Amino acid sequence: MNITVREQGQTIVLPLDVPKIVVTFEADTSAAISYSVLPDVSVDQEISLIFQGDRSSGEFTGVLEATGSSVVKMRLIIAHSGKDTDCLAEMRGVGSGTALIDCRGVIQIQPGATGTDTLYRADFLKDTGTAQVMAIPALEIHESNIVQASHGVSVGHVDYNQVYYMQARGMSPELARATLLNTFLGKTT
């Protein structure tokens, strides 16, 4: 599936049923892109954000919930070839049960893409000891003049001290855990 961003301020929600999605940004365009994998859904998908137009920008927000025995494999490629482009890409996810999350994010800055400013950030929680979370960031920078590229990944466990604290305030264990996980994922209940 190919999507072209041709104007400022577009909002795009990406589908889950397409194995490969390419979003291309033309000159002087911007878009906010969201992506959400629901519980108990298995996904194997590659998403490419191509900033080929000068002064194009984008924000990508992804939420991954892997429960039960679901498998979520997601590859995010952020490629900059235009000048003065910027991208903020953030992923959050929770793995529980025997689920597997395999999330890989790559920032590519091509020759001539001066003025690039890009960030890829991924944060994941494991809700059970048997869930597996692999998060691998990468940078491929082929332009040596005036570029900024950052990436970071964190994988941790649910802090049951916080769950206990909420239980001490009258919440059931299930509600406390669900509140903690939904807050982490940025959901409102």
LOZA-494184 format. One record per atom (N, C-alpha, C, CB): residue number from 1; residue in three letters; atom name; y, z, x. Coordinates in steps of 0.001 Angstrom, whole numbers. Glycine has a CB too. Layout:
// residues N
 resi resn name      c2      c3      c1
  NUM  ALA   CA       Y       Z       X
...
This chain:
// residues 189
 resi resn name      c2      c3      c1
    1  MET    N   -1162       0     839
    1  MET   CA       0       0       0
    1  MET    C    1232       0     889
    1  MET   CB      -6    1205    -957
    2  ASN    N    2158    -881     617
    2  ASN   CA    3410    -972    1373
    2  ASN    C    4586    -629     462
    2  ASN   CB    3587   -2392    1983
    3  ILE    N    5457     240     960
    3  ILE   CA    6672     638     239
    3  ILE    C    7837     390    1181
    3  ILE   CB    6618    2153    -234
    4  THR    N    8897    -239     667
    4  THR   CA   10088    -478    1473
    4  THR    C   11256     307     890
    4  THR   CB   10421   -1992    1537
    5  VAL    N   11934    1067    1761
    5  VAL   CA   13124    1815    1363
    5  VAL    C   14319     921    1639
    5  VAL   CB   13240    3192    2128
    6  ARG    N   15046     555     568
    6  ARG   CA   16155    -395     703
    6  ARG    C   17513     189     343
    6  ARG   CB   15897   -1589    -156
    7  GLU    N   17563    1471     -19
    7  GLU   CA   18836    2067    -415
    7  GLU    C   18865    3530      -7
    7  GLU   CB   19065    1924   -1938
    8  GLN    N   20015    4157    -181
    8  GLN   CA   20191    5562     145
    8  GLN    C   19630    6439    -958
    8  GLN   CB   21664    5880     378
    9  GLY    N   19058    7562    -582
    9  GLY   CA   18708    8595   -1533
    9  GLY    C   17499    8352   -2413
    9  GLY   CB   19828    8823   -2374
   10  GLN    N   16591    7493   -2009
   10  GLN   CA   15399    7273   -2810
   10  GLN    C   14486    8498   -2764
   10  GLN   CB   14650    6029   -2322
   11  THR    N   13737    8713   -3840
   11  THR   CA   12715    9747   -3899
   11  THR    C   11379    9062   -4157
   11  THR   CB   13036   10814   -5006
   12  ILE    N   10398    9367   -3312
   12  ILE   CA    9110    8701   -3403
   12  ILE    C    8005    9752   -3422
   12  ILE   CB    8912    7710   -2225
   13  VAL    N    7096    9660   -4389
   13  VAL   CA    5914   10506   -4442
   13  VAL    C    4721    9615   -4100
   13  VAL   CB    5746   11196   -5860
   14  LEU    N    4003    9973   -3054
   14  LEU   CA    2902    9130   -2582
   14  LEU    C    1612    9411   -3352
   14  LEU   CB    2674    9349   -1084
   15  PRO    N     849    8361   -3659
   15  PRO   CA    -433    8546   -4361
   15  PRO    C   -1531    8996   -3406
   15  PRO   CB    -853    7245   -5058
   16  LEU    N   -2586    9581   -3958
   16  LEU   CA   -3716   10037   -3154
   16  LEU    C   -4850    9028   -3090
   16  LEU   CB   -4233   11330   -3698
   17  ASP    N   -4857    8057   -3996
   17  ASP   CA   -6010    7168   -4131
   17  ASP    C   -5915    5909   -3281
   17  ASP   CB   -6176    6781   -5562
   18  VAL    N   -4980    5870   -2340
   18  VAL   CA   -4801    4708   -1461
   18  VAL    C   -5085    5168     -32
   18  VAL   CB   -3342    4093   -1591
   19  PRO    N   -6045    4554     668
   19  PRO   CA   -6408    5052    1997
   19  PRO    C   -5326    4875    3064
   19  PRO   CB   -7645    4367    2452
   20  LYS    N   -4485    3870    2916
   20  LYS   CA   -3446    3636    3925
   20  LYS    C   -2138    3282    3224
   20  LYS   CB   -3867    2500    4912
   21  ILE    N   -1094    4027    3564
   21  ILE   CA     229    3812    2978
   21  ILE    C    1220    3600    4115
   21  ILE   CB     660    5019    2070
   22  VAL    N    2039    2545    4005
   22  VAL   CA    3080    2277    4984
   22  VAL    C    4420    2289    4256
   22  VAL   CB    2840     911    5718
   23  VAL    N    5316    3179    4702
   23  VAL   CA    6670    3251    4147
   23  VAL    C    7619    2763    5228
   23  VAL   CB    7039    4715    3672
   24  THR    N    8322    1658    4959
   24  THR   CA    9228    1054    5930
   24  THR    C   10675    1303    5498
   24  THR   CB    8950    -470    6074
   25  PHE    N   11483    1786    6430
   25  PHE   CA   12887    2075    6169
   25  PHE    C   13745     962    6761
   25  PHE   CB   13290    3457    6757
   26  GLU    N   14559     306    5917
   26  GLU   CA   15503    -709    6389
   26  GLU    C   16779     -19    6881
   26  GLU   CB   15829   -1737    5256
   27  ALA    N   17725    -800    7380
   27  ALA   CA   18968    -259    7937
   27  ALA    C   19768     490    6878
   27  ALA   CB   19819   -1383    8536
   28  ASP    N   20388    1597    7316
   28  ASP   CA   21295    2394    6476
   28  ASP    C   20632    2884    5193
   28  ASP   CB   22524    1580    6126
   29  THR    N   19370    3316    5273
   29  THR   CA   18649    3820    4106
   29  THR    C   18167    5239    4343
   29  THR   CB   17465    2911    3770
   30  SER    N   17842    5930    3254
   30  SER   CA   17262    7263    3364
   30  SER    C   16341    7504    2175
   30  SER   CB   18370    8350    3436
   31  ALA    N   15363    8376    2377
   31  ALA   CA   14435    8701    1301
   31  ALA    C   13832   10072    1536
   31  ALA   CB   13329    7639    1190
   32  ALA    N   13531   10737     452
   32  ALA   CA   12766   11985     468
   32  ALA    C   11384   11651     -75
   32  ALA   CB   13470   13129    -383
   33  ILE    N   10362   11936     711
   33  ILE   CA    8991   11550     370
   33  ILE    C    8153   12812     217
   33  ILE   CB    8379   10603    1456
   34  SER    N    7399   12896    -876
   34  SER   CA    6533   14053   -1063
   34  SER    C    5087   13613   -1233
   34  SER   CB    6985   14876   -2275
   35  TYR    N    4199   14513    -833
   35  TYR   CA    2774   14229    -805
   35  TYR    C    2069   15540   -1099
   35  TYR   CB    2317   13614     574
   36  SER    N    1156   15542   -2043
   36  SER   CA     489   16784   -2397
   36  SER    C    -978   16524   -2705
   36  SER   CB    1180   17448   -3594
   37  VAL    N   -1853   17257   -2009
   37  VAL   CA   -3282   17196   -2265
   37  VAL    C   -3657   18454   -3035
   37  VAL   CB   -4107   17067    -932
   38  LEU    N   -4237   18265   -4201
   38  LEU   CA   -4586   19379   -5072
   38  LEU    C   -5921   20001   -4662
   38  LEU   CB   -4644   18914   -6528
   39  PRO    N   -6183   21246   -5113
   39  PRO   CA   -7450   21893   -4788
   39  PRO    C   -8651   21070   -5258
   39  PRO   CB   -7500   23279   -5410
   40  ASP    N   -9759   21218   -4548
   40  ASP   CA  -11041   20588   -4873
   40  ASP    C  -11013   19064   -4847
   40  ASP   CB  -11486   21039   -6219
   41  VAL    N  -10067   18472   -4142
   41  VAL   CA   -9983   17020   -4005
   41  VAL    C  -10217   16678   -2538
   41  VAL   CB   -8595   16471   -4507
   42  SER    N  -11103   15730   -2277
   42  SER   CA  -11315   15260    -908
   42  SER    C  -10506   13991    -688
   42  SER   CB  -12826   15006    -629
   43  VAL    N   -9844   13919     465
   43  VAL   CA   -8938   12809     764
   43  VAL    C   -9123   12399    2218
   43  VAL   CB   -7454   13199     484
   44  ASP    N   -9089   11094    2476
   44  ASP   CA   -9054   10555    3836
   44  ASP    C   -7960    9498    3823
   44  ASP   CB  -10467    9953    4294
   45  GLN    N   -6800    9822    4391
   45  GLN   CA   -5636    8969    4212
   45  GLN    C   -4784    8904    5473
   45  GLN   CB   -4801    9464    3048
   46  GLU    N   -4178    7734    5674
   46  GLU   CA   -3216    7542    6755
   46  GLU    C   -1892    7130    6133
   46  GLU   CB   -3714    6473    7787
   47  ILE    N    -846    7833    6538
   47  ILE   CA     504    7529    6052
   47  ILE    C    1361    7203    7261
   47  ILE   CB    1114    8728    5229
   48  SER    N    2014    6043    7225
   48  SER   CA    2913    5625    8304
   48  SER    C    4331    5556    7769
   48  SER   CB    2483    4254    8898
   49  LEU    N    5246    6222    8451
   49  LEU   CA    6672    6133    8145
   49  LEU    C    7298    5323    9268
   49  LEU   CB    7346    7565    8005
   50  ILE    N    7793    4127    8943
   50  ILE   CA    8299    3200    9951
   50  ILE    C    9814    3106    9812
   50  ILE   CB    7637    1793    9808
   51  PHE    N   10528    3637   10785
   51  PHE   CA   11994    3597   10784
   51  PHE    C   12439    2416   11646
   51  PHE   CB   12607    4951   11316
   52  GLN    N   12426    1211   11040
   52  GLN   CA   12772      10   11802
   52  GLN    C   14245    -346   11682
   52  GLN   CB   11929   -1158   11341
   53  GLY    N   14903      86   10624
   53  GLY   CA   16316    -224   10440
   53  GLY    C   17202     789   11137
   53  GLY   CB   16657    -279    8965
   54  ASP    N   18270     312   11741
   54  ASP   CA   19228    1210   12389
   54  ASP    C   19810    2167   11352
   54  ASP   CB   20363     402   13088
   55  ARG    N   20022    3410   11776
   55  ARG   CA   20628    4464   10949
   55  ARG    C   19805    4793    9699
   55  ARG   CB   22026    4046   10535
   56  SER    N   18506    4615    9749
   56  SER   CA   17657    5001    8622
   56  SER    C   17173    6430    8842
   56  SER   CB   16449    4021    8461
   57  SER    N   16933    7125    7742
   57  SER   CA   16492    8509    7852
   57  SER    C   15532    8847    6716
   57  SER   CB   17698    9467    7841
   58  GLY    N   14712    9857    6958
   58  GLY   CA   13763   10257    5931
   58  GLY    C   13319   11692    6096
   58  GLY   CB   12566    9352    5948
   59  GLU    N   12939   12273    4973
   59  GLU   CA   12331   13596    4956
   59  GLU    C   10980   13473    4288
   59  GLU   CB   13231   14637    4223
   60  PHE    N    9971   14046    4925
   60  PHE   CA    8612   14006    4402
   60  PHE    C    8152   15436    4209
   60  PHE   CB    7648   13223    5353
   61  THR    N    7652   15747    3009
   61  THR   CA    7113   17062    2723
   61  THR    C    5696   16894    2202
   61  THR   CB    8000   17826    1703
   62  GLY    N    4745   17498    2876
   62  GLY   CA    3355   17415    2457
   62  GLY    C    2766   18782    2199
   62  GLY   CB    2536   16693    3494
   63  VAL    N    1995   18887    1126
   63  VAL   CA    1314   20128     783
   63  VAL    C    -168   19803     613
   63  VAL   CB    1916   20779    -520
   64  LEU    N   -1010   20499    1376
   64  LEU   CA   -2450   20266    1333
   64  LEU    C   -3154   21545     905
   64  LEU   CB   -2977   19784    2706
   65  GLU    N   -3958   21467    -135
   65  GLU   CA   -4784   22590    -560
   65  GLU    C   -6237   22127    -538
   65  GLU   CB   -4367   23107   -1987
   66  ALA    N   -7010   22707     344
   66  ALA   CA   -8422   22360     435
   66  ALA    C   -9232   23579      35
   66  ALA   CB   -8802   21875    1870
   67  THR    N   -9977   23457   -1060
   67  THR   CA  -10769   24572   -1565
   67  THR    C  -12219   24143   -1722
   67  THR   CB  -10207   25083   -2908
   68  GLY    N  -13076   25131   -1939
   68  GLY   CA  -14485   24821   -2124
   68  GLY    C  -15031   24115    -903
   68  GLY   CB  -14693   23964   -3370
   69  SER    N  -15688   22993   -1116
   69  SER   CA  -16234   22218       2
   69  SER    C  -15454   20922     222
   69  SER   CB  -17711   21901    -246
   70  SER    N  -14206   20872    -230
   70  SER   CA  -13420   19645     -85
   70  SER    C  -13080   19383    1387
   70  SER   CB  -12126   19735    -921
   71  VAL    N  -12869   18111    1683
   71  VAL   CA  -12510   17662    3021
   71  VAL    C  -11205   16881    2906
   71  VAL   CB  -13651   16789    3665
   72  VAL    N  -10188   17319    3637
   72  VAL   CA   -8891   16639    3625
   72  VAL    C   -8610   16159    5044
   72  VAL   CB   -7740   17586    3102
   73  LYS    N   -8623   14832    5210
   73  LYS   CA   -8280   14217    6496
   73  LYS    C   -6996   13440    6283
   73  LYS   CB   -9438   13283    7038
   74  MET    N   -5970   13810    7022
   74  MET   CA   -4664   13196    6845
   74  MET    C   -4073   12866    8199
   74  MET   CB   -3722   14117    6052
   75  ARG    N   -3642   11627    8356
   75  ARG   CA   -2973   11195    9568
   75  ARG    C   -1573   10741    9187
   75  ARG   CB   -3766   10057   10287
   76  LEU    N    -581   11321    9844
   76  LEU   CA     812   10957    9597
   76  LEU    C    1366   10351   10880
   76  LEU   CB    1663   12199    9139
   77  ILE    N    1823    9104   10776
   77  ILE   CA    2423    8403   11913
   77  ILE    C    3895    8201   11600
   77  ILE   CB    1705    7029   12198
   78  ILE    N    4747    8688   12484
   78  ILE   CA    6197    8540   12337
   78  ILE    C    6649    7650   13482
   78  ILE   CB    6950    9942   12347
   79  ALA    N    6991    6396   13163
   79  ALA   CA    7322    5412   14200
   79  ALA    C    8792    5025   14100
   79  ALA   CB    6424    4156   14074
   80  HIS    N    9497    5138   15213
   80  HIS   CA   10913    4787   15271
   80  HIS    C   11090    3556   16168
   80  HIS   CB   11763    5986   15799
   81  SER    N   11683    2500   15602
   81  SER   CA   12044    1336   16414
   81  SER    C   13519     988   16256
   81  SER   CB   11179     132   16034
   82  GLY    N   14162    1483   15199
   82  GLY   CA   15594    1261   14995
   82  GLY    C   16419    2285   15759
   82  GLY   CB   15938    1318   13505
   83  LYS    N   17695    1996   15913
   83  LYS   CA   18604    2906   16613
   83  LYS    C   19152    3952   15646
   83  LYS   CB   19763    2121   17269
   84  ASP    N   19415    5145   16200
   84  ASP   CA   20042    6239   15452
   84  ASP    C   19270    6586   14177
   84  ASP   CB   21478    5871   15099
   85  THR    N   17957    6682   14286
   85  THR   CA   17115    7045   13147
   85  THR    C   16772    8524   13231
   85  THR   CB   15822    6183   13109
   86  ASP    N   16483    9115   12081
   86  ASP   CA   16046   10505   12108
   86  ASP    C   15030   10768   11014
   86  ASP   CB   17236   11446   11960
   87  CYS    N   14144   11731   11311
   87  CYS   CA   13086   12088   10372
   87  CYS    C   12761   13566   10526
   87  CYS   CB   11820   11219   10597
   88  LEU    N   12600   14224    9393
   88  LEU   CA   12105   15588    9344
   88  LEU    C   10824   15551    8529
   88  LEU   CB   13164   16581    8728
   89  ALA    N    9700   15842    9156
   89  ALA   CA    8400   15816    8479
   89  ALA    C    7778   17199    8550
   89  ALA   CB    7455   14754    9113
   90  GLU    N    7466   17756    7385
   90  GLU   CA    6892   19090    7318
   90  GLU    C    5630   19076    6463
   90  GLU   CB    7913   20091    6756
   91  MET    N    4568   19679    7003
   91  MET   CA    3300   19815    6293
   91  MET    C    2988   21297    6164
   91  MET   CB    2145   19056    7029
   92  ARG    N    2432   21670    5021
   92  ARG   CA    1925   23025    4810
   92  ARG    C     574   22897    4133
   92  ARG   CB    2918   23897    3951
   93  GLY    N    -323   23797    4480
   93  GLY   CA   -1628   23718    3855
   93  GLY    C   -2383   25022    3885
   93  GLY   CB   -2435   22670    4509
   94  VAL    N   -3350   25121    2962
   94  VAL   CA   -4224   26279    2876
   94  VAL    C   -5657   25778    2756
   94  VAL   CB   -3840   27197    1671
   95  GLY    N   -6535   26342    3564
   95  GLY   CA   -7958   26041    3472
   95  GLY    C   -8718   27273    3039
   95  GLY   CB   -8497   25523    4808
   96  SER    N   -9603   27127    2051
   96  SER   CA  -10421   28252    1599
   96  SER    C  -11828   27760    1285
   96  SER   CB   -9789   28938     354
   97  GLY    N  -12734   28710    1088
   97  GLY   CA  -14126   28337     888
   97  GLY    C  -14691   27773    2184
   97  GLY   CB  -14263   27313    -261
   98  THR    N  -15422   26685    2070
   98  THR   CA  -15958   26008    3256
   98  THR    C  -15207   24704    3516
   98  THR   CB  -17467   25728    3086
   99  ALA    N  -13979   24636    3037
   99  ALA   CA  -13175   23415    3139
   99  ALA    C  -12823   23094    4585
   99  ALA   CB  -11899   23551    2315
  100  LEU    N  -12499   21819    4790
  100  LEU   CA  -12057   21324    6092
  100  LEU    C  -10729   20609    5916
  100  LEU   CB  -13118   20377    6729
  101  ILE    N   -9742   20976    6743
  101  ILE   CA   -8478   20240    6827
  101  ILE    C   -8377   19694    8243
  101  ILE   CB   -7235   21155    6469
  102  ASP    N   -8190   18385    8352
  102  ASP   CA   -8000   17714    9641
  102  ASP    C   -6691   16941    9523
  102  ASP   CB   -9227   16754   10010
  103  CYS    N   -5629   17489   10101
  103  CYS   CA   -4292   16900    9954
  103  CYS    C   -3749   16536   11335
  103  CYS   CB   -3321   17885    9221
  104  ARG    N   -3431   15270   11494
  104  ARG   CA   -2914   14786   12775
  104  ARG    C   -1562   14116   12544
  104  ARG   CB   -3916   13794   13447
  105  GLY    N    -584   14519   13335
  105  GLY   CA     749   13939   13222
  105  GLY    C    1183   13350   14546
  105  GLY   CB    1759   14986   12752
  106  VAL    N    1639   12105   14517
  106  VAL   CA    2050   11407   15737
  106  VAL    C    3472   10908   15563
  106  VAL   CB    1090   10227   16065
  107  ILE    N    4319   11215   16525
  107  ILE   CA    5671   10653   16576
  107  ILE    C    5657    9575   17648
  107  ILE   CB    6764   11762   16880
  108  GLN    N    6069    8356   17260
  108  GLN   CA    6157    7238   18204
  108  GLN    C    7609    6776   18275
  108  GLN   CB    5215    6058   17779
  109  ILE    N    8144    6723   19479
  109  ILE   CA    9500    6208   19676
  109  ILE    C    9390    4979   20569
  109  ILE   CB   10456    7299   20308
  110  GLN    N    9711    3832   19984
  110  GLN   CA    9556    2546   20661
  110  GLN    C   10739    2267   21594
  110  GLN   CB    9417    1415   19629
  111  PRO    N   10570    1367   22573
  111  PRO   CA   11688     978   23434
  111  PRO    C   12858     460   22589
  111  PRO   CB   11239    -100   24453
  112  GLY    N   14053     890   22932
  112  GLY   CA   15248     459   22216
  112  GLY    C   15649    1372   21076
  112  GLY   CB   15041    -907   21689
  113  ALA    N   14828    2367   20756
  113  ALA   CA   15121    3271   19638
  113  ALA    C   15977    4444   20105
  113  ALA   CB   13814    3788   19000
  114  THR    N   17116    4120   20700
  114  THR   CA   18007    5165   21197
  114  THR    C   18627    5912   20024
  114  THR   CB   19108    4567   22104
  115  GLY    N   18965    7168   20258
  115  GLY   CA   19587    7974   19217
  115  GLY    C   18601    8549   18207
  115  GLY   CB   20598    7159   18500
  116  THR    N   17308    8410   18466
  116  THR   CA   16299    8945   17558
  116  THR    C   16325   10474   17590
  116  THR   CB   14893    8417   17933
  117  ASP    N   16214   11080   16423
  117  ASP   CA   16114   12527   16291
  117  ASP    C   15013   12796   15268
  117  ASP   CB   17495   13178   15857
  118  THR    N   13879   13325   15702
  118  THR   CA   12737   13455   14810
  118  THR    C   11981   14759   15065
  118  THR   CB   11800   12261   14976
  119  LEU    N   11440   15313   13989
  119  LEU   CA   10679   16559   14068
  119  LEU    C    9465   16469   13168
  119  LEU   CB   11552   17770   13678
  120  TYR    N    8309   16861   13696
  120  TYR   CA    7084   17004   12910
  120  TYR    C    6639   18451   13030
  120  TYR   CB    5956   16013   13395
  121  ARG    N    6469   19105   11901
  121  ARG   CA    6068   20515   11867
  121  ARG    C    4934   20685   10863
  121  ARG   CB    7273   21435   11498
  122  ALA    N    3876   21400   11249
  122  ALA   CA    2743   21639   10355
  122  ALA    C    2320   23101   10450
  122  ALA   CB    1553   20702   10702
  123  ASP    N    2206   23749    9305
  123  ASP   CA    1802   25149    9234
  123  ASP    C     647   25284    8243
  123  ASP   CB    3000   26055    8818
  124  PHE    N    -406   25969    8674
  124  PHE   CA   -1601   26104    7845
  124  PHE    C   -2088   27541    7837
  124  PHE   CB   -2710   25173    8339
  125  LEU    N   -2674   27926    6701
  125  LEU   CA   -3329   29226    6567
  125  LEU    C   -4793   29015    6221
  125  LEU   CB   -2631   30096    5489
  126  LYS    N   -5640   29853    6811
  126  LYS   CA   -7054   29906    6423
  126  LYS    C   -7212   31127    5530
  126  LYS   CB   -8019   29977    7688
  127  ASP    N   -7708   30874    4317
  127  ASP   CA   -7874   31965    3366
  127  ASP    C   -9222   32649    3527
  127  ASP   CB   -7721   31451    1949
  128  THR    N  -10166   31997    4137
  128  THR   CA  -11477   32597    4391
  128  THR    C  -11887   32277    5814
  128  THR   CB  -12544   32085    3377
  129  GLY    N  -12831   33042    6318
  129  GLY   CA  -13287   32835    7688
  129  GLY    C  -14082   31570    7896
  129  GLY   CB  -14101   33981    8115
  130  THR    N  -14607   30966    6822
  130  THR   CA  -15434   29782    6989
  130  THR    C  -14665   28473    6816
  130  THR   CB  -16566   29825    6016
  131  ALA    N  -13461   28533    6292
  131  ALA   CA  -12645   27315    6190
  131  ALA    C  -12278   26861    7603
  131  ALA   CB  -11350   27563    5325
  132  GLN    N  -12194   25532    7780
  132  GLN   CA  -11827   24978    9083
  132  GLN    C  -10512   24231    8965
  132  GLN   CB  -12935   24045    9623
  133  VAL    N   -9613   24488    9901
  133  VAL   CA   -8336   23788    9936
  133  VAL    C   -8118   23274   11353
  133  VAL   CB   -7160   24718    9483
  134  MET    N   -7945   21951   11457
  134  MET   CA   -7603   21331   12732
  134  MET    C   -6261   20634   12532
  134  MET   CB   -8724   20320   13218
  135  ALA    N   -5301   20991   13347
  135  ALA   CA   -3979   20380   13255
  135  ALA    C   -3566   19965   14659
  135  ALA   CB   -2928   21361   12616
  136  ILE    N   -3355   18659   14840
  136  ILE   CA   -3085   18130   16173
  136  ILE    C   -1807   17278   16134
  136  ILE   CB   -4296   17292   16692
  137  PRO    N    -762   17731   16836
  137  PRO   CA     451   16912   16932
  137  PRO    C     436   16085   18222
  137  PRO   CB    1718   17807   16880
  138  ALA    N    1179   14985   18230
  138  ALA   CA    1269   14160   19441
  138  ALA    C    2629   13466   19506
  138  ALA   CB     126   13112   19476
  139  LEU    N    3089   13233   20706
  139  LEU   CA    4317   12470   20956
  139  LEU    C    3981   11257   21805
  139  LEU   CB    5395   13349   21656
  140  GLU    N    4509   10101   21419
  140  GLU   CA    4415    8883   22223
  140  GLU    C    5827    8340   22355
  140  GLU   CB    3438    7815   21575
  141  ILE    N    6464    8632   23478
  141  ILE   CA    7869    8260   23657
  141  ILE    C    7957    7160   24713
  141  ILE   CB    8733    9500   24071
  142  HIS    N    8451    5993   24273
  142  HIS   CA    8574    4839   25160
  142  HIS    C   10026    4463   25413
  142  HIS   CB    7836    3655   24576
  143  GLU    N   10943    5327   25015
  143  GLU   CA   12386    5128   25233
  143  GLU    C   12890    6340   25990
  143  GLU   CB   13174    4932   23870
  144  SER    N   13544    6104   27117
  144  SER   CA   13947    7230   27962
  144  SER    C   15402    7647   27765
  144  SER   CB   13724    6881   29405
  145  ASN    N   16171    6925   26967
  145  ASN   CA   17595    7236   26800
  145  ASN    C   17878    7913   25454
  145  ASN   CB   18430    5957   26923
  146  ILE    N   18462    9064   25511
  146  ILE   CA   19059    9734   24354
  146  ILE    C   18139    9751   23127
  146  ILE   CB   20364    9059   23996
  147  VAL    N   17028   10439   23226
  147  VAL   CA   16167   10650   22068
  147  VAL    C   15803   12128   21997
  147  VAL   CB   14886    9759   22144
  148  GLN    N   15582   12602   20770
  148  GLN   CA   15097   13961   20556
  148  GLN    C   13851   13877   19693
  148  GLN   CB   16191   14867   19891
  149  ALA    N   12785   14465   20194
  149  ALA   CA   11534   14481   19443
  149  ALA    C   10870   15836   19644
  149  ALA   CB   10587   13320   19889
  150  SER    N   10507   16473   18536
  150  SER   CA    9886   17787   18599
  150  SER    C    8689   17827   17671
  150  SER   CB   10892   18891   18233
  151  HIS    N    7707   18616   18052
  151  HIS   CA    6565   18821   17169
  151  HIS    C    6058   20233   17352
  151  HIS   CB    5443   17791   17448
  152  GLY    N    5452   20751   16312
  152  GLY   CA    4877   22087   16375
  152  GLY    C    3846   22271   15290
  152  GLY   CB    5960   23147   16256
  153  VAL    N    2844   23088   15595
  153  VAL   CA    1769   23344   14654
  153  VAL    C    1405   24821   14740
  153  VAL   CB     533   22438   14944
  154  SER    N    1116   25419   13587
  154  SER   CA     576   26775   13578
  154  SER    C    -570   26839   12580
  154  SER   CB    1678   27818   13228
  155  VAL    N   -1607   27578   12966
  155  VAL   CA   -2755   27827   12096
  155  VAL    C   -3029   29322   12169
  155  VAL   CB   -4026   26973   12521
  156  GLY    N   -3031   29977   11015
  156  GLY   CA   -3262   31416   10996
  156  GLY    C   -4110   31818    9805
  156  GLY   CB   -1939   32168   10971
  157  HIS    N   -4364   33103    9718
  157  HIS   CA   -5140   33664    8615
  157  HIS    C   -4197   34344    7630
  157  HIS   CB   -6205   34667    9136
  158  VAL    N   -4647   34494    6392
  158  VAL   CA   -3900   35246    5401
  158  VAL    C   -3769   36679    5917
  158  VAL   CB   -4602   35198    3994
  159  ASP    N   -2573   37228    5829
  159  ASP   CA   -2323   38602    6261
  159  ASP    C   -2671   39543    5112
  159  ASP   CB    -835   38794    6711
  160  TYR    N   -3834   40169    5221
  160  TYR   CA   -4280   41030    4132
  160  TYR    C   -3503   42339    4053
  160  TYR   CB   -5746   41324    4287
  161  ASN    N   -2704   42656    5082
  161  ASN   CA   -1773   43779    4947
  161  ASN    C    -730   43474    3877
  161  ASN   CB   -1085   44084    6296
  162  GLN    N    -303   42201    3808
  162  GLN   CA     652   41809    2768
  162  GLN    C       1   41859    1388
  162  GLN   CB    1202   40398    3044
  163  VAL    N   -1260   41450    1306
  163  VAL   CA   -1986   41523      32
  163  VAL    C   -2107   42990    -384
  163  VAL   CB   -3404   40858     147
  164  TYR    N   -2457   43864     551
  164  TYR   CA   -2579   45287     257
  164  TYR    C   -1237   45851    -216
  164  TYR   CB   -3078   46054    1500
  165  TYR    N    -155   45455     446
  165  TYR   CA    1186   45925      60
  165  TYR    C    1492   45540   -1393
  165  TYR   CB    2267   45334    1011
  166  MET    N    1181   44311   -1770
  166  MET   CA    1442   43869   -3141
  166  MET    C     527   44596   -4132
  166  MET   CB    1248   42344   -3259
  167  GLN    N    -701   44905   -3712
  167  GLN   CA   -1598   45678   -4571
  167  GLN    C   -1041   47084   -4788
  167  GLN   CB   -3015   45748   -3955
  168  ALA    N    -458   47663   -3738
  168  ALA   CA     130   48999   -3858
  168  ALA    C    1315   49009   -4819
  168  ALA   CB     571   49504   -2487
  169  ARG    N    1857   47823   -5089
  169  ARG   CA    2985   47695   -6038
  169  ARG    C    2503   47296   -7430
  169  ARG   CB    4002   46657   -5527
  170  GLY    N    1179   47328   -7647
  170  GLY   CA     656   47113   -8983
  170  GLY    C      -1   45764   -9245
  170  GLY   CB    1732   47290   -9930
  171  MET    N     -43   44859   -8273
  171  MET   CA    -690   43560   -8485
  171  MET    C   -2196   43678   -8285
  171  MET   CB    -108   42497   -7530
  172  SER    N   -2936   42883   -9033
  172  SER   CA   -4380   42806   -8803
  172  SER    C   -4616   42090   -7467
  172  SER   CB   -5108   42056   -9986
  173  PRO    N   -5768   42272   -6847
  173  PRO   CA   -6037   41566   -5577
  173  PRO    C   -5942   40050   -5724
  173  PRO   CB   -7425   41938   -5054
  174  GLU    N   -6432   39514   -6841
  174  GLU   CA   -6391   38072   -7061
  174  GLU    C   -4960   37562   -7199
  174  GLU   CB   -7192   37710   -8301
  175  LEU    N   -4150   38295   -7979
  175  LEU   CA   -2757   37880   -8171
  175  LEU    C   -1967   38006   -6868
  175  LEU   CB   -2092   38722   -9277
  176  ALA    N   -2214   39065   -6116
  176  ALA   CA   -1506   39262   -4848
  176  ALA    C   -1817   38126   -3877
  176  ALA   CB   -1885   40619   -4220
  177  ARG    N   -3112   37779   -3751
  177  ARG   CA   -3512   36686   -2854
  177  ARG    C   -2921   35365   -3317
  177  ARG   CB   -5044   36580   -2778
  178  ALA    N   -3019   35078   -4619
  178  ALA   CA   -2484   33822   -5156
  178  ALA    C    -968   33747   -4965
  178  ALA   CB   -2836   33682   -6651
  179  THR    N    -272   34847   -5159
  179  THR   CA    1184   34868   -4965
  179  THR    C    1536   34581   -3515
  179  THR   CB    1770   36225   -5390
  180  LEU    N     806   35196   -2605
  180  LEU   CA    1054   34979   -1174
  180  LEU    C     826   33517    -788
  180  LEU   CB     148   35891    -331
  181  LEU    N    -283   32934   -1246
  181  LEU   CA    -598   31545    -900
  181  LEU    C     380   30569   -1555
  181  LEU   CB   -2032   31206   -1321
  182  ASN    N     725   30792   -2812
  182  ASN   CA    1684   29901   -3497
  182  ASN    C    3060   29976   -2860
  182  ASN   CB    1784   30258   -4988
  183  THR    N    3462   31162   -2428
  183  THR   CA    4752   31294   -1745
  183  THR    C    4740   30534    -426
  183  THR   CB    5088   32774   -1500
  184  PHE    N    3645   30663     317
  184  PHE   CA    3501   29925    1575
  184  PHE    C    3607   28422    1359
  184  PHE   CB    2167   30259    2236
  185  LEU    N    2989   27927     296
  185  LEU   CA    3004   26493      -2
  185  LEU    C    4304   26016    -653
  185  LEU   CB    1849   26158    -901
  186  GLY    N    5185   26957    -973
  186  GLY   CA    6463   26590   -1572
  186  GLY    C    6363   26335   -3072
  186  GLY   CB    7011   25366    -891
  187  LYS    N    5310   26835   -3703
  187  LYS   CA    5138   26653   -5136
  187  LYS    C    5816   27788   -5883
  187  LYS   CB    3646   26576   -5505
  188  THR    N    6304   27467   -7043
  188  THR   CA    6833   28494   -7924
  188  THR    C    5860   28661   -9078
  188  THR   CB    8264   28132   -8434
  189  THR    N    5617   29913   -9453
  189  THR   CA    4658   30149  -10541
  189  THR    C    5345   30681  -11766
  189  THR   CB    3572   31115  -10104
